[in-house]
Amino acid sequence: MKTTNVRISVNTAALRWGALSIALLLSACVTQPPLAATQPDEAAASAPALSSYAAADGLVPVGTTKVRLRGKSYPDGFEQLRIVRRDHTGRTVAAQVALNVGLAVVTGRVGGFAAQGFSKDDLSGDPVAELAGQPWASNPGMKELPEALEEIATRVYADRAWKELQRGRNESGWTREDMAAAAQLPAEADAPINPGVWRLVYENLSGQDELYRLQFSAGLALASPRFGLPPMPANCSYQSEPVAWTAWQADGWQRLREERAKALAQCVETLGQTKGRLW
């Protein structure tokens, strides 16, 4: 009699977790919305170029301010384009179901374990092996995006330096050396880049189509406007239209090259609207 009860409990657990797995599979098709970027207000993009400054005493902002990566090291293969296929979701759901059914068998608890919901966007996928070592297929958040934001950061810090120089000209006690030091731009911006995802993600969980979207994201870890508060993020994200796998591969991955350029341009535009005082 006792053995029969255990079998009924196990079967009940399996049925319940089977139903839950279907719900998880359906939820995996939902794409999480991107985080909103900081809106313009004294936007960095509006800061004047270095060439616009002029002064009778010959002191103008000088130097270049680079934008650094937030992390000093990244996991192996982080720079590579990755692909998330249907079977990645299937394996994750199956592993979750098996784990919970196993726990129910061992502990005798039915329905006592909460399942962890997830989205396909939470999956890391696998590197696209055939693109390894191709610079035009690497994560643009690692090199091109920091380089593109360098010009904006330089303008922001040049504007600050110019205001400091103006203060020095209007106040007594400033030496020529003080003025020259104020004109020097910092080597690096206070706000570093945090590279995000760079991957192709399947469009539909059901069916036989081979449609994939390209996803890219990145963010700036902004300086807090108030002392003692943690940094505020400004985020950008890009998602292409769904395209067949064969179309991504066609003409030497020409579609990927084009979409990569669009993703980079959109992130530069979005992050370039960050408030100048937060850089």
Backbone torsions as a table, in degrees:
resi	resn	phi	psi	omega
1	MET	NA	-42.0	178.8
2	LYS	-64.1	-40.2	178.4
3	THR	-62.7	-40.1	179.5
4	THR	-60.7	-41.6	179.7
5	ASN	-62.3	-39.0	179.1
6	VAL	-63.3	-43.9	-179.8
7	ARG	-62.5	-40.6	179.2
8	ILE	-64.2	-39.9	-179.8
9	SER	-64.7	-43.1	179.8
10	VAL	-63.1	-44.8	179.9
11	ASN	-63.1	-39.6	178.4
12	THR	-63.0	-42.8	178.5
13	ALA	-61.8	-42.8	-179.0
14	ALA	-62.5	-42.2	179.6
15	LEU	-64.6	-42.3	-178.9
16	ARG	-65.8	-41.7	-179.9
17	TRP	-73.1	-27.0	174.3
18	GLY	-64.9	-43.5	177.4
19	ALA	-64.0	-39.6	179.6
20	LEU	-65.0	-36.0	179.8
21	SER	-62.8	-35.9	177.6
22	ILE	-63.8	-42.3	179.0
23	ALA	-63.3	-39.1	178.0
24	LEU	-65.2	-40.8	179.1
25	LEU	-61.4	-40.6	179.4
26	LEU	-68.3	-40.4	-180.0
27	SER	-66.9	-24.4	-179.8
28	ALA	-67.6	-15.9	-179.8
29	CYS	-81.3	-11.1	-177.3
30	VAL	-86.1	127.1	179.8
31	THR	-90.1	130.4	178.7
32	GLN	-71.2	137.7	179.8
33	PRO	-68.8	147.9	178.7
34	PRO	-70.5	153.8	175.2
35	LEU	-70.8	142.3	-179.1
36	ALA	-74.2	141.8	177.9
37	ALA	-83.9	158.9	175.8
38	THR	-60.1	133.9	-177.0
39	GLN	-82.8	154.4	-176.4
40	PRO	-67.7	138.1	174.0
41	ASP	-168.2	107.7	-166.5
42	GLU	56.3	50.6	-172.5
43	ALA	-61.8	148.7	179.9
44	ALA	-62.1	-36.1	-176.6
45	ALA	-62.8	-21.4	-177.6
46	SER	-87.4	-6.2	179.9
47	ALA	-64.9	139.6	-177.4
48	PRO	-68.7	155.6	177.5
49	ALA	-74.2	158.0	-179.4
50	LEU	-57.0	-36.2	-176.2
51	SER	-66.5	-13.4	-177.0
52	SER	-83.2	-12.3	-178.1
53	TYR	-85.4	141.8	176.0
54	ALA	-150.4	147.0	-179.4
55	ALA	-150.5	143.6	-178.9
56	ALA	-64.6	-29.8	-178.7
57	ASP	-85.3	0.1	176.9
58	GLY	80.5	1.2	-179.2
59	LEU	-92.7	116.4	178.0
60	VAL	-135.2	160.0	178.0
61	PRO	-58.2	137.8	-179.4
62	VAL	-135.2	148.0	176.4
63	GLY	115.2	-179.3	178.4
64	THR	-133.6	134.2	178.8
65	THR	-105.8	115.5	-179.1
66	LYS	-87.1	159.6	174.3
67	VAL	-109.2	118.4	-175.4
68	ARG	-93.2	164.2	172.5
69	LEU	-76.8	146.0	-178.0
70	ARG	-69.2	-41.4	180.0
71	GLY	-96.7	152.2	178.6
72	LYS	-92.5	-18.9	178.1
73	SER	-145.0	150.1	-178.1
74	TYR	-133.0	157.2	-179.6
75	PRO	-59.6	152.5	176.9
76	ASP	-56.9	133.5	178.8
77	GLY	82.3	5.0	-177.9
78	PHE	-62.4	-35.1	-177.3
79	GLU	-74.3	-18.4	-176.2
80	GLN	-77.1	148.8	171.0
81	LEU	-66.5	134.5	-179.6
82	ARG	-114.9	163.0	178.6
83	ILE	-131.5	132.6	176.7
84	VAL	-109.2	113.7	-178.1
85	ARG	-102.0	171.2	179.3
86	ARG	-57.7	-41.0	-174.1
87	ASP	-66.9	-20.0	174.8
88	HIS	-64.8	-41.9	176.6
89	THR	-66.7	-44.9	-179.5
90	GLY	-58.9	-43.9	-179.2
91	ARG	-66.8	-37.9	-179.8
92	THR	-66.4	-44.1	178.6
93	VAL	-64.2	-45.0	-179.5
94	ALA	-60.8	-40.8	179.7
95	ALA	-65.3	-39.0	178.6
96	GLN	-65.5	-43.8	179.0
97	VAL	-63.7	-46.5	-179.2
98	ALA	-61.4	-40.1	-179.9
99	LEU	-62.3	-46.1	-177.1
100	ASN	-71.1	-37.1	176.1
101	VAL	-65.5	-40.6	178.0
102	GLY	-61.9	-41.4	178.3
103	LEU	-64.8	-36.8	178.7
104	ALA	-64.8	-39.0	179.6
105	VAL	-66.2	-44.7	-175.7
106	VAL	-69.7	-42.5	-173.9
107	THR	-93.2	-17.6	-177.2
108	GLY	79.3	7.7	179.0
109	ARG	-92.9	130.7	179.2
110	VAL	-109.2	122.6	178.4
111	GLY	72.4	17.6	-177.1
112	GLY	-95.9	1.8	-177.6
113	PHE	-116.4	124.8	-179.8
114	ALA	-79.8	135.9	178.1
115	ALA	-83.6	146.3	176.7
116	GLN	-91.4	110.5	177.6
117	GLY	-71.1	154.2	178.9
118	PHE	-153.4	163.0	176.1
119	SER	-113.2	157.0	176.1
120	LYS	-61.7	-23.7	178.2
121	ASP	-72.1	-10.2	176.1
122	ASP	-85.4	-9.2	-176.3
123	LEU	-87.5	141.5	-178.3
124	SER	-86.2	-26.6	179.3
125	GLY	72.2	-162.7	-178.8
126	ASP	-121.6	152.1	175.4
127	PRO	-63.6	145.6	172.6
128	VAL	-81.5	97.5	-169.1
129	ALA	-57.9	-37.2	-175.8
130	GLU	-70.2	-10.7	-179.9
131	LEU	-105.1	4.5	-179.7
132	ALA	-60.2	131.5	178.0
133	GLY	85.9	-3.0	178.3
134	GLN	-86.8	113.5	-177.5
135	PRO	-61.7	-31.8	-179.5
136	TRP	-75.8	-5.5	177.8
137	ALA	-110.7	1.3	-177.4
138	SER	-79.0	165.0	179.7
139	ASN	-63.2	115.4	-176.6
140	PRO	-68.2	-13.9	178.5
141	GLY	-73.4	-12.9	-177.1
142	MET	-86.2	-28.7	-174.4
143	LYS	-135.1	-60.8	-173.5
144	GLU	-64.5	-39.9	-178.7
145	LEU	-65.3	-48.8	175.2
146	PRO	-58.0	-38.6	179.9
147	GLU	-66.5	-39.4	-179.7
148	ALA	-68.7	-34.0	179.5
149	LEU	-79.6	-11.1	179.9
150	GLU	-59.4	-41.9	179.9
151	GLU	-62.6	-41.2	179.7
152	ILE	-66.8	-45.9	179.3
153	ALA	-60.6	-38.7	179.2
154	THR	-62.7	-41.6	178.5
155	ARG	-64.6	-40.5	179.7
156	VAL	-60.5	-49.4	-177.2
157	TYR	-73.3	-28.0	174.7
158	ALA	-66.1	-38.8	178.2
159	ASP	-64.8	-38.9	176.8
160	ARG	-64.7	-44.5	-179.4
161	ALA	-62.6	-39.7	179.7
162	TRP	-62.7	-40.9	178.4
163	LYS	-66.1	-37.3	177.6
164	GLU	-66.9	-39.2	176.9
165	LEU	-63.9	-41.1	178.0
166	GLN	-62.4	-38.7	177.6
167	ARG	-63.8	-42.0	179.3
168	GLY	-63.9	-34.1	179.8
169	ARG	-70.9	-26.8	-176.0
170	ASN	-95.7	-6.8	-179.2
171	GLU	-113.9	151.2	176.4
172	SER	-84.8	158.4	176.2
173	GLY	96.1	-8.3	179.1
174	TRP	-84.3	126.3	175.7
175	THR	-89.0	168.8	176.3
176	ARG	-60.5	-36.0	179.1
177	GLU	-67.1	-38.8	176.7
178	ASP	-61.0	-43.2	-178.9
179	MET	-66.1	-41.7	179.8
180	ALA	-64.9	-37.5	177.8
181	ALA	-66.8	-38.9	179.7
182	ALA	-66.8	-26.6	-178.8
183	ALA	-77.0	-18.0	-177.5
184	GLN	-75.0	129.0	177.7
185	LEU	-83.2	147.7	177.1
186	PRO	-65.4	150.2	-178.5
187	ALA	-68.3	-31.2	-177.8
188	GLU	-134.6	147.0	175.9
189	ALA	-75.0	152.7	177.9
190	ASP	-69.4	-26.0	-177.1
191	ALA	-96.1	108.5	179.3
192	PRO	-87.4	161.9	177.1
193	ILE	-86.9	138.5	174.5
194	ASN	-115.7	97.0	-179.6
195	PRO	-62.4	142.4	-179.3
196	GLY	-113.9	-143.5	-174.4
197	VAL	-72.5	152.5	176.4
198	TRP	-150.4	96.3	-169.9
199	ARG	-160.8	162.3	169.6
200	LEU	-104.2	128.6	-175.6
201	VAL	-123.2	133.7	-179.5
202	TYR	-58.3	148.3	-176.7
203	GLU	-87.2	-47.9	-173.9
204	ASN	-121.5	132.2	179.5
205	LEU	-75.5	-37.7	178.4
206	SER	-96.0	162.2	179.0
207	GLY	91.8	-176.0	-175.4
208	GLN	-116.9	5.4	-178.0
209	ASP	-67.8	158.0	179.3
210	GLU	-119.2	52.1	179.9
211	LEU	-90.3	138.2	179.7
212	TYR	-137.5	144.0	173.5
213	ARG	-106.7	142.7	173.5
214	LEU	-88.1	131.6	178.6
215	GLN	-122.4	138.3	176.6
216	PHE	-143.6	141.4	176.5
217	SER	-148.7	157.6	177.3
218	ALA	-163.6	167.3	179.7
219	GLY	-154.3	160.0	173.7
220	LEU	-105.4	132.3	173.4
221	ALA	-88.3	94.3	-170.2
222	LEU	-79.4	150.9	174.9
223	ALA	-67.5	140.8	-179.9
224	SER	-71.3	135.1	178.5
225	PRO	-71.9	-14.0	179.4
226	ARG	-123.9	136.4	-177.2
227	PHE	-60.7	134.3	175.6
228	GLY	93.2	-12.0	179.8
229	LEU	-89.8	151.6	179.3
230	PRO	-69.3	161.9	178.7
231	PRO	-57.9	149.8	177.5
232	MET	-104.1	131.5	-178.2
233	PRO	-86.2	146.1	166.3
234	ALA	-120.2	126.3	-170.8
235	ASN	-121.0	150.9	172.0
236	CYS	-132.7	150.3	176.8
237	SER	-148.3	149.1	-179.2
238	TYR	-135.1	139.5	176.7
239	GLN	-141.5	124.4	-178.4
240	SER	-80.0	174.5	169.8
241	GLU	-71.9	154.0	177.3
242	PRO	-67.3	132.2	-178.0
243	VAL	-132.6	143.7	179.4
244	ALA	-61.9	146.9	-179.2
245	TRP	-56.7	-40.8	179.8
246	THR	-65.8	-31.6	178.1
247	ALA	-71.2	-34.3	175.8
248	TRP	-63.2	-39.1	-176.6
249	GLN	-78.9	-20.7	-171.6
250	ALA	-62.5	149.1	175.1
251	ASP	53.4	46.0	178.3
252	GLY	64.6	38.3	179.3
253	TRP	62.5	39.1	-178.4
254	GLN	-61.7	-39.3	179.7
255	ARG	-62.0	-39.1	178.4
256	LEU	-63.5	-42.9	179.2
257	ARG	-59.5	-43.4	-178.3
258	GLU	-67.1	-45.4	-178.5
259	GLU	-68.5	-32.9	177.5
260	ARG	-63.3	-42.1	178.3
261	ALA	-63.2	-39.9	178.1
262	LYS	-64.9	-43.2	-179.7
263	ALA	-61.2	-43.8	179.9
264	LEU	-64.1	-46.0	-178.7
265	ALA	-62.2	-40.5	-179.3
266	GLN	-65.6	-40.1	-179.9
267	CYS	-69.6	-37.5	176.8
268	VAL	-62.1	-43.8	-180.0
269	GLU	-64.6	-44.5	-177.9
270	THR	-66.3	-51.6	-177.7
271	LEU	-71.0	-24.6	177.9
272	GLY	-68.2	-15.2	178.1
273	GLN	-88.2	3.4	177.8
274	THR	-61.1	140.0	179.8
275	LYS	-55.7	132.1	-177.4
276	GLY	-57.0	-34.5	-177.3
277	ARG	-71.1	-12.6	-179.2
278	LEU	-93.6	-3.6	179.7
279	TRP	-77.3	NA	NA
